[in-house]
Amino acid sequence: MDCATKEYLVEGVTLPEAYHNALKALESNKNIYPCDDWNTTQKEISLTLYVEEPLKEPMISKLFIGGPTELEQYRQEMLDGILDFEVERGNWAYTYHQRMEKQFPFIVNELKRNPSSRRAVILVRDWEKDAPSDDPACLQHIQYFIRDGKLHCKVLFRSNDACKATYMNAFALIMLQKRFADELGVEMGTYSHRSNSFHCYEKDFDMLTGYVKRIEEATDDYDICFDYEDGWKEDMEAAKAEIAQKVEELKNR
């Protein structure tokens, strides 16, 4: 019988293919486990999601909560820290960008110093802050390797909400990987996304089942995917003004 501690490896040439295979793996495990911190139950497995060509089209899954505006805002939050001021005001415990930003130059400098380095690691977990927190960081660390002239990225999540977070997390982290690859003048390599607790809460069981049904009934990629470069990228660019206005309004509250 499957259990939460069984190790799953799902693969895909594209991000959506790997993500969709991850959803199917979670749905296939019928065991239900308690989640006492949130007074609910969950489906849960340990899973590594491996993407062979992170920028290959179609890159956008239709099976996540949000559209171009939400995805662009999250990309900006992760890469550019547009909501870091909420931490400075004491409203949020952290943002990923706020914890990672000072480490960005190290990644580039270390891999320029030694392209074969195994030291290009971003630490996200802050033990002193996360251990007593009711909202500790889910993303723990990111490691980058240059192998065969390509920049590969491996991330570790202690916990990852399959239906509501995983796709946006992975997309933004791939965009960060691309930023580093461009700065280093190397090609994009693979992306590996490890979640020790890849889960779906009870209130979202129907959403997971619905997503998997759409995957299984799809006759081609574009039933459940969009191209990024030919469509969504333009829509995400168009959303920037709306996002900037929203951020400015939040700052002025």
C-alpha positions in Angstrom: 0.0 0.0 0.0 1.2 3.5 -0.8 2.0 5.7 2.2 3.1 9.3 2.8 6.8 8.3 3.2 7.0 6.4 -0.1 9.3 8.2 -2.5 7.9 9.3 -5.8 9.8 10.6 -8.8 7.8 12.2 -11.6 9.3 13.5 -14.8 8.4 15.6 -17.7 10.1 17.3 -20.7 8.1 20.5 -19.9 7.0 22.0 -16.5 3.3 21.3 -17.1 4.0 17.7 -18.0 6.0 17.1 -14.8 3.5 19.1 -12.7 0.5 17.2 -14.1 2.3 13.9 -13.4 2.8 15.0 -9.9 -0.9 15.7 -9.4 -1.7 12.3 -10.7 0.8 10.7 -8.3 -0.8 12.4 -5.4 -4.3 11.6 -6.5 -3.4 7.9 -6.9 -2.5 7.6 -3.2 -5.8 7.0 -1.5 -4.5 7.2 2.1 -5.7 10.2 4.2 -3.6 11.6 7.0 -4.2 14.1 9.8 -3.0 17.7 9.6 -3.5 18.7 13.2 -1.9 22.2 12.9 -4.8 23.2 10.6 -7.5 21.0 12.1 -8.0 19.1 8.9 -6.9 16.1 6.9 -4.7 15.8 3.8 -3.5 13.5 1.0 0.3 13.5 1.2 3.3 12.0 -0.5 7.0 12.7 -0.7 7.8 13.7 -4.3 10.5 15.0 -6.6 9.3 16.7 -9.7 11.9 16.7 -12.5 11.7 19.0 -15.6 14.1 18.2 -18.4 13.6 21.4 -20.4 12.1 24.1 -18.1 11.6 26.7 -20.9 10.2 24.3 -23.5 6.6 25.1 -24.6 3.9 24.7 -23.6 5.2 26.2 -20.4 1.9 27.3 -18.8 -0.5 24.9 -17.1 -4.2 25.7 -17.0 -4.5 23.7 -13.8 -3.6 26.3 -11.1 -5.4 29.0 -9.2 -4.9 32.3 -11.1 -4.2 33.8 -14.5 -1.5 35.9 -16.1 -1.9 38.7 -13.5 -1.5 36.4 -10.5 1.4 34.6 -12.1 3.2 37.8 -12.9 2.7 39.2 -9.5 4.1 36.1 -7.9 7.1 36.1 -10.2 7.7 39.7 -9.2 7.3 38.9 -5.5 9.9 36.1 -5.8 12.4 37.7 -8.0 12.0 41.4 -7.3 10.6 41.7 -3.8 7.6 43.9 -4.7 6.0 43.0 -1.3 9.0 43.0 0.9 7.8 46.1 2.6 5.1 44.0 4.3 7.9 42.4 6.3 9.5 45.7 7.1 6.1 46.9 8.4 5.7 43.8 10.6 2.7 42.5 8.7 4.4 39.4 7.3 7.0 37.2 8.9 9.0 36.9 5.7 8.9 36.8 1.9 11.1 34.4 -0.1 12.8 37.3 -1.8 13.5 39.1 1.5 15.3 36.0 2.7 17.1 35.3 -0.6 18.1 38.7 -2.1 21.4 39.1 -0.3 22.5 35.7 -1.5 21.8 36.3 -5.2 25.2 37.9 -5.9 27.0 35.0 -4.2 25.4 32.5 -6.6 26.7 34.3 -9.7 30.1 35.1 -8.2 30.6 31.6 -6.9 29.8 30.0 -10.3 31.9 32.5 -12.1 34.8 31.6 -9.7 34.4 27.9 -10.1 31.8 26.6 -12.7 32.1 23.1 -11.2 31.3 24.4 -7.7 28.9 22.5 -5.4 28.7 25.5 -3.1 26.1 27.7 -4.9 23.4 27.3 -2.3 20.7 29.8 -1.2 19.4 29.1 2.3 15.8 30.2 2.9 15.0 28.6 6.2 15.9 30.8 9.2 15.9 28.4 12.1 15.6 31.0 14.9 12.6 32.6 13.3 10.9 29.6 11.7 11.1 27.2 14.6 8.7 29.1 16.9 6.6 30.5 14.0 3.0 29.5 13.1 4.0 30.3 9.5 7.5 28.9 8.8 9.0 29.1 5.3 8.0 26.1 3.1 10.9 26.6 0.7 14.1 25.5 2.5 17.0 25.9 0.1 18.0 26.1 -3.6 21.2 24.7 -5.1 22.6 25.5 -8.6 25.1 23.5 -10.6 26.8 24.2 -13.9 27.3 20.9 -15.7 27.9 20.4 -19.5 27.7 24.2 -19.9 24.1 24.4 -18.5 22.8 25.8 -15.2 20.8 23.2 -13.3 18.6 24.0 -10.3 17.5 21.8 -7.4 15.1 23.1 -4.8 13.8 21.6 -1.5 10.4 22.3 0.0 9.5 21.0 3.5 5.9 21.3 2.5 4.1 22.2 -0.8 0.4 22.6 -1.5 0.0 20.6 -4.7 -3.1 22.4 -6.1 -2.6 26.0 -4.9 1.1 26.6 -4.8 3.4 24.1 -6.6 2.9 25.4 -10.1 3.5 29.0 -9.3 6.4 28.2 -7.0 8.1 26.2 -9.8 7.4 28.8 -12.5 8.9 31.6 -10.5 11.9 29.5 -9.5 12.5 28.6 -13.1 12.4 32.3 -14.0 15.0 33.0 -11.2 17.1 30.1 -12.7 16.9 31.8 -16.1 18.0 35.1 -14.6 21.1 33.5 -13.2 21.8 31.6 -16.4 21.6 34.8 -18.4 24.0 36.6 -16.0 26.4 33.6 -16.2 26.2 33.4 -20.0 25.2 29.7 -19.9 22.2 27.7 -21.2 19.3 26.6 -19.0 19.6 23.1 -17.6 17.1 20.9 -15.7 14.9 21.9 -12.8 14.3 19.6 -9.9 11.6 20.4 -7.3 11.6 18.2 -4.2 8.7 18.3 -1.7 9.0 16.2 1.4 5.3 16.8 2.0 3.5 17.2 -1.3 -0.1 17.5 -0.2 -3.7 18.5 -0.8 -5.9 19.6 2.1 -9.4 18.0 2.5 -11.2 21.1 1.3 -9.3 20.8 -2.0 -9.8 17.1 -2.6 -12.4 17.8 -5.3 -10.1 20.3 -7.0 -7.4 17.7 -7.2 -9.8 15.1 -8.5 -11.0 17.6 -11.1 -7.5 18.5 -12.2 -6.6 14.9 -12.7 -9.8 14.2 -14.6 -8.9 17.0 -17.0 -5.4 15.6 -17.4 -6.7 12.2 -18.2 -9.3 13.4 -20.6 -7.0 15.8 -22.5 -6.4 14.8 -26.2 -3.3 17.0 -26.6 -1.1 19.4 -24.6 -3.2 22.5 -25.4 -6.3 21.1 -23.8 -4.6 21.8 -20.4 -1.7 24.1 -21.3 -0.8 27.5 -22.9 2.3 28.7 -24.6 4.2 31.2 -22.5 6.2 33.0 -25.3 3.2 33.1 -27.7 0.5 34.6 -25.5 0.9 34.5 -21.8 4.2 36.4 -21.7 2.5 39.4 -23.4 -0.5 39.1 -21.1 1.8 39.1 -18.1 3.6 42.1 -19.4 0.3 43.9 -19.8 -0.6 43.1 -16.2 2.5 45.0 -14.8 0.7 48.4 -14.7 -2.2 46.9 -12.7 0.2 45.1 -10.3 2.3 48.3 -9.8 -0.9 50.3 -9.0 -2.0 47.6 -6.5 1.4 47.6 -4.8 1.4 51.4 -4.6 -2.0 51.3 -3.0 -0.8 48.8 -0.4 2.2 50.9 0.4 0.0 54.0 1.0 -2.4 52.3 3.4 
